Amino acid sequence: MDSKIIKMNISRLRKQLEIDEGVKYCIYLDSLGLKTCGIGHLIKKNDKEYNLPVGTKVNEQRVEELFTRDIEIV
């Protein structure tokens, strides 16, 4: 598949996820009580945010990194 099409589809996916999940620039608890940040990113043990408290700010660059990583995994 053409890389332009892939980038366009990822952009569309991101916009839809932002609508569905929202974008939060801090650590919060999701509906299951699990630490989350960015665009619905579940914080895991290997994330540098893992031991940070709820309410800690997460900058835009980090939200982008987490989104990109999540998309690569999917």
N, C-alpha and C positions, 0 to 999 in steps of 0.2 A: 504494500500500500504506500502511496506517495506520502512523504514526510509532511507536506503542507496539509494534506487531508487529516493525518494523524493529529497534528497540532491544532487544527480547527476543531476536531472532535473532542480533544482534551479540553480545549477552551469552552466548548459547549457543555461538556460534562461538569467542569468546574462551576460554571454559572448556575447549572441546575442544582448541584450539590450545595452551593451557597444559598440558594432559595430553600432547599429542603432542610439542610443542617444548620444554616447560618454560618457566620464567621466570627469567632471569638478570639480576641487577642489577649486572652488570659486563660489560666487553668480553671476549669469548672467541672462539676459533677454532671454526668449525663443522666438520662432517665433511669438507668440501672445503678446509679451511685458510683460510677467509675470515672476516674480522672480522664479528662478530655481537653483538647485545645484545638485551635485553628478551625478547619473545616471538618469537624467530626472525627478528628484524629484521636483514637484511643491511645493514651500514654502507656507505654510498656516499659519493662525493666531496663531495656537498653537505651531508652530515651533519656537525655540529660534532664528532662523535666520531672522524671519519675519521683524523686524525693522532695520536690518543691511543693509548697502548700497551695491549696485551692486559692485562687485570687491573684497568684503570681502572674505578672504581665509576660506575654510572649510577643516578640516583635514580628513585623510583617515578613521579614526575610525568613525567619524560622518557620512561620506558617507556610510559606511557599516551599521551603525545603521538605517539610513534613508531607504536604500535599503531593509533591513530585515523587517522593519515596513511596507513598501509599499507592499512587497510580502505577508506578513501576512494579510493585508487588502484585497488583490486580492484573 
